Amino acid sequence: MKRGKVLISGGLGFIGLQVAKLLVQQKQDVLLFDNLSSQIHGPLPSLSSLQLLKDPHIEVVRGDVCKGEDWETALSGVSSLIHLAAATGTAQSMYEIARYTETNVGGTANLFNYLANRKHDVSKVILASSRSVYGEGAYSCECCGPVYPPARSKEMLSEGKWDPSCPGCGGSLTAMATGEDARTSPASIYAATKLAQEDIVRIGGQALGIPAVIFRFQNVYGEGQSLKNPYTGILSIFSNQMRLGKAIDLYEDGLESRDFVHVSDVARAVVMGITSDRADGYTLNVGSGQPTSVQAIALLLKECIGCDAQPVVSGHYRVGDIRHGYADLAAIGERLGFEPEVSLEAGIERFVEWVMTQAVEPDRLGLAAQELSDRGLMRRGATHGVSPSSAWSK
């Protein structure tokens, strides 16, 4: 990597700040480019508490990826770019379609429009993509072998049929680790925009001779994650509700699973990608490689926080959500030698320790859920109002 400036779009987000911290430790000059979205940072963003921003290697510029002139300002003197900026949240994307498309697809298009038409020094681009591009991802069927089921229909969800079935024989399936060669099948607008971002970066990078690395992040959590955003960050949402003494609403039957990866591991992978050329031109998963049910994560969080309220399986569901998903990490291990270092238990302890130093936020989840319900994107399924122990017996 050249020793020029590294630009991080979305640099004041919790992933961006973690990446910047690692780069600064290497005496790398870093420019944080961010719009300070009120949904993430609050209506009156304050940066005064961020000690990292006082480092002489750090610059901050406020700007919008949807504006070409802001990219022009940000890219001056930049040798490497880490593109993290995006509108995030599967559920919200299903009705704020224009904003998600403009920000994620249009913002990335503006970037490459600049790179294609103006003189610059950018010699590498890193894109933060998402495991959501896989849709349901990889499963195994006893009769048909590896399969990739389609998105679950509203009819299935309304009947409480949470698990996808084999598209070949209709039989039951077992979730498998999903590799980068799996079929992509976005089930939400957010996922569709992330896949479109990948195409722009891959095609644009090849055409312009700019090496690009695409990372497909799993469910990233950790210290610094926004506690204000009710649309994304399940641990942040749950922890805030627990501190308010509210029972956690577990959607579906609570047994849907995700690959939870600590932000410090994600940041380390990104820095590996920018400092090494071994991942250039590759698309790589970044995760823990382990599935954990939403119910299990809620109970672990409850224990660490010391909350008395018991999680409740509500049977609610959201259109666009997947059932299971976890990453195959063989490729990133081979290309970059990456292995996750932070266990889920240790990561949750670190997260809770940080959360307890933060102000308790108003619970905005109800309003977010109502916005979905009003549009027919969130409904009550066949199972509702049961305790986790009851759900286990089914």
C-alpha positions as CSV (number, residue, x, y, z in Angstrom):
1,M,0.0,0.0,0.0
2,K,1.2,3.5,-0.8
3,R,1.8,5.7,2.1
4,G,-0.6,8.3,0.8
5,K,-3.9,9.2,2.5
6,V,-6.6,6.6,3.1
7,L,-10.2,7.8,2.7
8,I,-12.9,6.0,4.7
9,S,-16.4,6.9,3.5
10,G,-18.9,6.4,6.4
11,G,-15.8,7.0,8.4
12,L,-17.6,8.2,11.6
13,G,-19.6,5.0,11.8
14,F,-18.6,2.3,14.3
15,I,-16.8,0.2,11.7
16,G,-15.1,3.2,10.1
17,L,-13.7,4.4,13.4
18,Q,-12.4,1.0,14.3
19,V,-10.6,0.8,10.9
20,A,-9.2,4.3,11.3
21,K,-7.9,3.4,14.8
22,L,-5.9,0.5,13.3
23,L,-4.5,2.6,10.5
24,V,-3.5,5.4,12.7
25,Q,-1.6,2.9,14.8
26,Q,0.5,2.3,11.7
27,K,1.1,6.1,11.3
28,Q,-1.2,6.1,8.3
29,D,-2.9,9.4,7.3
30,V,-6.7,8.9,7.3
31,L,-9.6,11.1,6.0
32,L,-13.0,10.3,7.5
33,F,-15.8,11.2,5.0
34,D,-19.3,11.1,6.5
35,N,-22.7,12.8,6.3
36,L,-23.4,12.3,10.0
37,S,-26.8,10.9,9.4
38,S,-29.3,11.8,12.2
39,Q,-30.7,8.2,12.1
40,I,-27.3,7.0,13.3
41,H,-25.7,9.9,15.1
42,G,-28.8,11.7,16.4
43,P,-30.3,15.1,15.3
44,L,-27.4,17.1,16.8
45,P,-24.3,14.9,16.2
46,S,-21.4,15.6,18.6
47,L,-17.8,14.4,18.0
48,S,-16.2,16.0,21.0
49,S,-16.0,12.7,22.9
50,L,-14.1,10.9,20.1
51,Q,-10.4,11.0,21.2
52,L,-9.3,9.4,18.0
53,L,-10.3,12.6,16.1
54,K,-7.6,14.5,18.0
55,D,-4.9,12.4,16.4
56,P,-2.7,14.4,14.0
57,H,-3.1,11.6,11.4
58,I,-6.9,12.1,11.3
59,E,-8.9,14.5,9.2
60,V,-12.7,14.8,9.0
61,V,-14.8,16.1,6.2
62,R,-18.6,16.2,6.2
63,G,-20.1,15.3,2.9
64,D,-22.7,13.3,0.9
65,V,-21.7,10.3,-1.3
66,C,-24.7,11.3,-3.5
67,K,-23.0,14.5,-4.5
68,G,-20.2,14.4,-7.0
69,E,-18.7,17.6,-5.7
70,D,-18.3,16.1,-2.3
71,W,-16.4,13.2,-3.7
72,E,-14.2,15.6,-5.5
73,T,-13.3,17.4,-2.2
74,A,-12.8,14.1,-0.3
75,L,-10.6,12.3,-2.9
76,S,-8.0,15.0,-3.2
77,G,-4.6,13.4,-2.4
78,V,-6.1,10.0,-1.6
79,S,-4.2,6.8,-2.5
80,S,-6.6,4.2,-1.1
81,L,-10.4,4.2,-0.5
82,I,-12.5,2.1,2.0
83,H,-16.1,2.6,0.9
84,L,-18.3,1.9,4.0
85,A,-20.9,4.6,3.5
86,A,-24.4,3.1,3.0
87,A,-28.0,3.2,4.0
88,T,-28.4,0.1,6.1
89,G,-31.4,-1.9,7.4
90,T,-33.2,-4.6,5.5
91,A,-36.7,-3.8,6.7
92,Q,-36.6,0.0,6.2
93,S,-35.2,-0.6,2.7
94,M,-38.4,-2.2,1.6
95,Y,-40.3,1.1,1.7
96,E,-37.5,3.7,1.4
97,I,-36.5,2.3,-1.9
98,A,-35.5,5.5,-3.6
99,R,-33.2,6.6,-0.7
100,Y,-31.5,3.2,-0.4
101,T,-30.9,3.0,-4.1
102,E,-29.8,6.7,-4.4
103,T,-27.3,6.3,-1.5
104,N,-25.9,2.8,-2.0
105,V,-26.1,2.5,-5.8
106,G,-26.0,6.2,-6.8
107,G,-23.3,7.0,-4.2
108,T,-21.0,4.3,-5.5
109,A,-21.8,5.3,-9.1
110,N,-20.8,8.9,-8.3
111,L,-17.5,7.6,-6.9
112,F,-16.6,5.6,-10.0
113,N,-17.9,8.4,-12.3
114,Y,-15.2,10.6,-10.7
115,L,-12.5,8.0,-10.9
116,A,-13.3,7.4,-14.6
117,N,-13.4,11.1,-15.6
118,R,-11.0,13.0,-13.4
119,K,-7.3,12.8,-12.5
120,H,-6.7,11.1,-9.2
121,D,-4.2,9.0,-7.2
122,V,-6.5,6.2,-6.0
123,S,-4.7,2.9,-6.4
124,K,-7.1,0.6,-4.4
125,V,-10.8,0.4,-3.5
126,I,-12.2,-1.7,-0.6
127,L,-16.0,-2.2,-0.6
128,A,-18.0,-3.1,2.4
129,S,-20.8,-5.4,1.0
130,S,-23.1,-7.7,2.9
131,R,-23.9,-11.4,3.4
132,S,-27.5,-10.3,2.4
133,V,-26.6,-10.7,-1.2
134,Y,-26.8,-14.4,-0.8
135,G,-30.5,-14.4,0.3
136,E,-31.1,-17.6,2.2
137,G,-27.7,-18.9,1.3
138,A,-26.5,-22.5,1.3
139,Y,-28.5,-25.4,2.6
140,S,-28.1,-29.2,2.4
141,C,-30.9,-31.6,1.5
142,E,-30.6,-35.4,2.2
143,C,-32.0,-36.2,-1.2
144,C,-30.7,-33.3,-3.4
145,G,-27.4,-32.3,-1.7
146,P,-26.4,-28.6,-1.6
147,V,-29.3,-26.3,-2.6
148,Y,-30.1,-22.6,-2.6
149,P,-33.7,-22.1,-1.6
150,P,-35.6,-19.0,-2.8
151,A,-36.8,-16.2,-0.4
152,R,-39.6,-17.3,1.9
153,S,-43.0,-16.1,0.7
154,K,-45.5,-14.0,2.7
155,E,-47.8,-17.1,2.6
156,M,-45.2,-19.3,4.3
157,L,-44.5,-16.7,6.9
158,S,-48.1,-15.9,7.7
159,E,-48.6,-19.7,8.4
160,G,-45.6,-19.8,10.7
161,K,-43.6,-21.9,8.2
162,W,-40.3,-20.4,9.1
163,D,-37.8,-22.8,7.6
164,P,-37.3,-23.0,3.8
165,S,-37.8,-26.3,2.1
166,C,-35.9,-27.9,-0.7
167,P,-36.7,-26.3,-4.1
168,G,-36.1,-29.7,-5.7
169,C,-38.0,-32.3,-3.6
170,G,-39.8,-30.1,-1.0
171,G,-37.9,-31.9,1.9
172,S,-36.4,-30.4,5.0
173,L,-33.1,-28.6,4.9
174,T,-30.0,-28.0,7.1
175,A,-28.2,-24.7,6.9
176,M,-24.6,-24.8,5.6
177,A,-21.8,-22.3,5.7
178,T,-22.2,-20.1,2.6
179,G,-19.1,-19.6,0.4
180,E,-18.4,-16.8,-1.9
181,D,-19.2,-19.0,-5.0
182,A,-22.8,-19.4,-3.7
183,R,-25.6,-18.2,-5.9
184,T,-26.6,-14.6,-5.1
185,S,-30.3,-14.1,-4.5
186,P,-31.2,-10.8,-2.7
187,A,-34.4,-10.9,-0.7
188,S,-34.6,-7.2,0.1
189,I,-34.0,-3.9,-1.5
190,Y,-31.0,-3.3,0.8
191,A,-29.5,-6.6,-0.5
192,A,-30.2,-5.7,-4.1
193,T,-28.4,-2.4,-3.7
194,K,-25.4,-4.1,-2.1
195,L,-25.1,-6.5,-5.0
196,A,-25.4,-3.6,-7.4
197,Q,-22.5,-1.9,-5.5
198,E,-20.4,-5.0,-5.9
199,D,-21.0,-5.0,-9.7
200,I,-20.1,-1.3,-10.0
201,V,-16.9,-1.7,-8.0
202,R,-15.9,-5.0,-9.7
203,I,-16.6,-3.8,-13.3
204,G,-15.4,-0.3,-12.7
205,G,-12.2,-1.4,-11.0
206,Q,-11.3,-3.8,-13.8
207,A,-12.0,-1.2,-16.5
208,L,-9.9,1.5,-14.8
209,G,-7.1,-0.8,-13.6
210,I,-7.8,-0.1,-10.0
211,P,-7.5,-3.2,-7.7
212,A,-10.6,-3.8,-5.7
213,V,-11.5,-6.0,-2.8
214,I,-15.1,-6.7,-1.9
215,F,-15.8,-7.9,1.7
216,R,-19.2,-9.4,2.5
217,F,-19.7,-8.6,6.2
218,Q,-21.9,-10.8,8.3
219,N,-23.8,-9.4,11.4
220,V,-21.3,-6.9,12.8
221,Y,-21.6,-5.8,16.4
222,G,-19.5,-4.1,19.0
223,E,-18.6,-1.1,21.0
224,G,-19.6,2.2,19.2
225,Q,-22.5,0.8,17.4
226,S,-25.4,3.2,17.1
227,L,-27.9,2.9,20.0
228,K,-30.2,5.3,18.2
229,N,-31.0,3.4,15.0
230,P,-34.1,1.1,15.4
231,Y,-33.7,-0.4,11.9
232,T,-30.4,-2.2,12.3
233,G,-28.0,-3.6,14.9
234,I,-29.9,-6.3,16.8
235,L,-27.7,-6.2,19.9
236,S,-28.0,-2.5,20.2
237,I,-31.8,-2.7,19.9
238,F,-32.0,-5.5,22.4
239,S,-29.6,-3.9,24.9
240,N,-31.4,-0.6,24.9
241,Q,-34.8,-2.3,25.5
242,M,-33.3,-4.4,28.3
243,R,-32.0,-1.3,30.1
244,L,-35.5,0.1,29.8
245,G,-36.9,-3.0,31.5
246,K,-38.8,-4.1,28.4
247,A,-39.2,-7.7,27.4
248,I,-37.4,-8.5,24.1
249,D,-39.7,-9.4,21.2
250,L,-38.2,-12.4,19.4
251,Y,-39.5,-12.5,15.8
252,E,-40.6,-15.8,14.2
253,D,-39.9,-18.6,16.7
254,G,-36.6,-17.0,17.9
255,L,-34.5,-19.8,16.3
256,E,-33.5,-17.9,13.2
257,S,-29.7,-17.7,13.2
258,R,-27.0,-15.3,12.2
259,D,-23.2,-15.1,12.1
260,F,-22.3,-12.4,14.7
261,V,-18.8,-11.0,14.2
262,H,-17.1,-8.4,16.4
263,V,-16.2,-5.1,14.9
264,S,-12.6,-5.4,15.8
265,D,-12.3,-8.6,13.7
266,V,-14.0,-6.8,10.8
267,A,-11.7,-3.8,11.1
268,R,-8.7,-6.1,11.1
269,A,-9.9,-7.9,8.0
270,V,-10.3,-4.5,6.2
271,V,-6.8,-3.4,7.1
272,M,-5.4,-6.7,5.9
273,G,-7.2,-6.1,2.6
274,I,-5.8,-2.6,2.1
275,T,-2.2,-3.4,3.2
276,S,-1.9,-6.6,1.2
277,D,-2.3,-7.3,-2.5
278,R,-3.2,-10.9,-2.0
279,A,-7.0,-10.2,-1.9
280,D,-7.0,-7.8,-4.9
281,G,-9.8,-8.7,-7.3
282,Y,-11.5,-11.1,-4.8
283,T,-14.8,-11.1,-3.0
284,L,-14.4,-12.4,0.5
285,N,-16.7,-13.3,3.5
286,V,-15.9,-11.7,6.8
287,G,-17.6,-13.3,9.8
288,S,-17.1,-15.6,12.8
289,G,-18.0,-18.7,10.7
290,Q,-20.5,-19.8,13.4
291,P,-24.3,-19.6,13.5
292,T,-26.1,-18.3,16.6
293,S,-29.8,-18.1,17.1
294,V,-31.4,-14.8,17.9
295,Q,-32.9,-16.4,21.0
296,A,-29.5,-17.4,22.2
297,I,-28.0,-14.0,21.6
298,A,-30.9,-12.4,23.5
299,L,-30.4,-14.7,26.5
300,L,-26.6,-14.1,26.5
301,L,-27.2,-10.4,26.4
302,K,-29.8,-10.6,29.2
303,E,-27.3,-12.5,31.4
304,C,-24.5,-9.9,30.8
305,I,-26.8,-6.9,31.4
306,G,-28.6,-8.5,34.4
307,C,-32.1,-7.9,33.0
308,D,-35.1,-9.5,34.7
309,A,-37.5,-9.3,31.8
310,Q,-37.7,-12.6,29.9
311,P,-37.5,-12.6,26.0
312,V,-40.9,-13.4,24.4
313,V,-41.4,-15.3,21.1
314,S,-43.9,-13.1,19.4
315,G,-44.3,-14.8,16.0
316,H,-43.9,-11.5,14.2
317,Y,-42.1,-11.6,10.9
318,R,-40.6,-9.1,8.5
319,V,-40.7,-9.4,4.7
320,G,-37.1,-9.6,3.4
321,D,-35.6,-11.3,6.4
322,I,-33.7,-14.6,5.9
323,R,-34.0,-17.6,8.2
324,H,-30.4,-18.7,8.6
325,G,-27.0,-17.6,7.5
326,Y,-23.3,-18.1,8.4
327,A,-20.1,-17.6,6.5
328,D,-17.6,-20.0,5.0
329,L,-14.2,-18.4,5.9
330,A,-11.9,-20.6,3.9
331,A,-11.2,-18.0,1.1
332,I,-10.3,-15.1,3.4
333,G,-8.2,-17.5,5.4
334,E,-6.3,-18.6,2.3
335,R,-5.9,-15.1,0.8
336,L,-5.2,-13.0,3.9
337,G,-4.6,-15.5,6.7
338,F,-7.7,-14.0,8.5
339,E,-9.2,-15.8,11.5
340,P,-11.7,-14.3,13.9
341,E,-10.1,-13.6,17.3
342,V,-13.0,-12.4,19.5
343,S,-15.3,-15.1,20.7
344,L,-19.0,-14.3,21.0
345,E,-19.0,-14.4,24.8
346,A,-16.0,-12.1,25.0
347,G,-17.4,-9.8,22.4
348,I,-20.8,-9.5,24.2
349,E,-19.0,-8.7,27.5
350,R,-17.0,-6.0,25.8
351,F,-20.1,-4.6,24.1
352,V,-22.2,-4.6,27.3
353,E,-19.3,-2.9,29.3
354,W,-19.4,-0.1,26.7
355,V,-23.2,0.1,26.5
356,M,-23.4,0.6,30.3
357,T,-21.4,3.8,29.9
358,Q,-23.9,5.2,27.4
359,A,-27.1,7.1,27.9
360,V,-30.3,5.0,27.6
361,E,-32.1,5.9,24.4
362,P,-35.9,6.1,23.9
363,D,-37.2,2.9,22.5
364,R,-37.9,3.6,18.8
365,L,-38.5,0.0,17.8
366,G,-42.3,0.3,18.1
367,L,-42.5,3.2,15.7
368,A,-40.2,1.4,13.2
369,A,-42.4,-1.8,13.5
370,Q,-45.6,0.3,13.0
371,E,-44.1,1.8,9.8
372,L,-43.5,-1.7,8.5
373,S,-47.0,-3.0,9.6
374,D,-48.8,-0.1,7.9
375,R,-47.2,-1.2,4.6
376,G,-47.9,-4.9,5.1
377,L,-44.2,-5.6,5.5
378,M,-44.4,-6.9,9.1
379,R,-47.2,-9.1,10.4
380,R,-48.0,-11.5,13.3
381,G,-47.5,-15.1,12.4
382,A,-49.0,-18.3,13.7
383,T,-46.8,-18.4,16.8
384,H,-47.0,-15.5,19.3
385,G,-46.7,-14.7,22.9
386,V,-44.8,-17.8,24.1
387,S,-41.6,-17.9,26.2
388,P,-38.4,-19.2,24.7
389,S,-38.7,-22.4,26.7
390,S,-42.1,-23.0,25.1
391,A,-40.7,-22.4,21.7
392,W,-37.9,-24.9,22.2
393,S,-40.4,-27.7,22.8
394,K,-41.9,-27.3,19.3
